[in-house]
Every structure is written in structure tokens, then in C-alpha cells.
Amino acid sequence: MLLLILKMAAAEGGGKELNEIKTQFNTREGVYKLLTHSEYSRPNRVPFNSQGSNPVKVSFVNVNDQSGNGDRICFNVGRELYFYIYKGVRKAADLSKPIDKRIYKGTQPTCHDFNHLTATADSVSLLVGFSAGQVQLIDPIKKETSKLFNEEGLSSQKQAVSPSGTII
């Protein structure tokens, strides 16, 4: 149906060819635009705010499963944290079926990273840092929450640890 409408719009809009397919056209109701797969399948319950203070962070891990596709991806958008099977840039993930999805209230995930040394097909450790200073250890495959560190948010200063183990 959409293809037919686009062909009709191309013919009426004075397109160079009768069979030229346009990617967008204007009507009285508004502008109709052909969306890319990533725009179309983005989780629609997550409002996108390009001026927000928390950018999207992405973490990858390989769990060496038997299917041959052991890559996993984790990313945060606003107060939500998603965990999916990653099939590469040429194949889109089914964003309607996350392995794990978490919604946080009161604080937002600001950073995260996997423990690549202990990752298996059955379990993976993910550390998540939050805007209020908490750090949480979760397993998105088992859908478990293991530990919450700095629950009171008392240590909000950023610290680094030198190779010798001293806090800088």
C-alpha cells in the first residue's frame, strides 16, 4: 500500500520518471517519510532527548556460545538499560525482544561494562554506574541483581586506581 502511495505521489509530484520511488512526500496531514530499519524498530516507549545530559553508552561482550554468534550488546537510553544479542552492523537486532530490559526510578545509568574474563553463555557480569553514585552488579542473562555498592551515594567523587592498587 505504501509503495503504491509513493508511486502515485511520484507521478503527481512531477518526478523525473513515472516509476521513481520517493522517500518522502507532503500531504495536508503532514510529511510522510520512509524510515530506516533502525529508526522504525527503536523502542518507542523511550523518549529521545538529544539535549539531555546523559548520552547513550554502549558495551559489548562475547560469551562464546554454541550458536557461533556469542556477541552481546548493552546500551542505556535515559532511565532504561537494554541487553540484546548483537548480530553485527549489517543485521538489525529485534529490538522488540531484549534478553533483559531494566527501568530505573530516581537515578539513571550513566556507564556500564562487562567482565570479559568471566563471561559465559549462561552468565555474564555487568557493572552499572548511576547518576547518584551507586554501582550495581547484575547478570542480564540470568536476570539477577547481585550487589549494590555505595547505596547511599556517599562516594560521588571520581577516583582512579593505579596499577599498584593505590587510589589516586
N, C-alpha and C positions, 0 to 999 in steps of 0.2 A: 504494500500500500504506500509506504513512504517513498519507495523508488518511483512509483507511478506519479506521486505528487511532485517529486523532484524533477522528473522528466517533463511534466506539464509546466512547471514553473520555468524550466529552462526554455521551453518552446515559447511561452508567453513573454518571458523576460528579454527576449531578443538575443538569446545566446548565439554563439558563433555557429553551432551545429544544432540540429534538432535533437540528436541523441546525447548531447552534452549533459552530464550529471553535475549539478551544482552541489556544493557542500553546505550552503545556507541560502535562505531567501526570506524576504519580508512579506508579512501579511498584515491585515488590520489588527489581528490579535497580538502580533509581535514578530520576533525573528525566530525562525526555525533553523537550527544548526545541527549538522551531523557531528556526533560526539565520538571521540576516540574510545576504545575499549576501556582504558584506564579511567577516563572521566565518567563513562557510563556506569561502571561497576564499582565506583568508590562508595564506601559505606555512607549512605545518605543521612544517617542519624547524627553524624559528626559534623557540626558546623565548621566550615573552613574560614579561618580568620587570618589573612595574610599579614595583618599588622600586629598580631599577637606577640607576646614576649617569649613564648616557648616554641622554638622551631621543632620540626619533626626530626627525631633521631632514629637511626636505623642500625640494627645489629644483625650479624649473620653468624651461623654455626653450621658445621657439617656433622651429622650424627652417624654416618656410615651404616645406613640401614640396608636391608637385603634388596630393596627395590631398585637400587642404583641411583636414586635421587634423594640423598640424605641432607641436602641443603635446606635450612630453615631460616626464616626471616622474622624479626621482631621490630615493630615500629610503634611510636606513640603519636597520637593526634589529640591535642587537648588533654582531657582527663581520661582518655581511653588508651589501653595498651593492647596491641594485636600480635598474634603469633600464627604464622602460616607456613605451609610447605612452599619453598621457593623453587620455581621451575626455570629461572633464568629470565633474561630481558626479552626474549622472543616469544615466550609463552606466558600468558597472563594467569595469575593465581585466581582461583574462585574466591573472591572477596566476601561472598555470602556464607562461606563455610570456614571460619577460622578454626585452628586447632584449639586456641584459647583466646579469650577476649575478657579483659578486666576493665571495669569502670570504677574510678576512684572518686571519692567525695571529699571536699575540703582541701585537697592537695593534688598537684599534678606531677606525673612522671616527667623528669627533665633529662635523665640519662639512663642508660642500661647497657649491660654487656654480659656475654655468656662466658662460662668456664669451659674453654675449649678442651682442656685436658681430661675432664670427667664426663664429657658429653657422650651419650649412647643413644640408641634408637628408642630405649624405654624411659630415659630420664635425662634431663638437661638442667643445669643450674643457671639461673639468670638473676643477676643483681640489678635492682632498680632503685635509682635515686629520685627523691621527690623534692618539690619546691620548698617544703617546710623543713628540710634537713634529714628526714628519715631515709633509711636504706632498707630495702626488703629483699629477702632471698626467696625466690619462687621457682617452681618446676612447672612450666607451661604444658609439658607433655602429660604429666600425672595430674595436672590442675591442682597442685598443692602449694600452700604458703608455708614455708619452713620457719623463718625468723624475721623479726622486725627489729632493726637496730636504730638507736637514737630516737626512740618513740616520742620522747618529749620535745625533740627538736632543739636540744640544748647546744649541740655542737653544730653550728651552722657555718663556721669558718672553713674555708677550703684548705686542706692540708695535703702535703705530699710526703711520701715515704722514700727515703734514699735507698740505694741498693744494700747499704749496711743495716737497714731496718730502723733508722732514726727518723723521727718526724721533723720535717723541715718547716 
